[in-house]
């Protein structure tokens, strides 16, 4: 099953997104990589790396990031994992995570998970 990693500058935000997505798809492998090791705001190479390692399978891992250095730090981690099936997704972090988790839970392919997450960019809220 495709796994999902949420990268945020805030540990609470990353964990909250995972908690919300897990309500809809508890079987989907998901990990939060938010904040720094000391609990402060920022992005951590080690946290991102560890989150990927914990849920990685040949089905792949998609990564959703909040902004700025979360993207740059994730790119640095992925440079060390070029031989793996891992993709960064540019989509709304909450809506994208929920959509991706639900589709992944149905054993969708990596491409299908990515398409659904990207489609969340244009999903109306009302």
Secondary structure, DSSP 4 states (H G I P E B T S, - for coil): --EEEEEES-HHHHHHHHHHHHHH-TTS-EEEEES-TTS-SS--HHHHHHHHHHH--TT-EEEEE-STHHHHHHHHHHHTTTTS-EEEE-S-HHHHHHHHHHHHHTT--HHHHHHHHHHGGG----
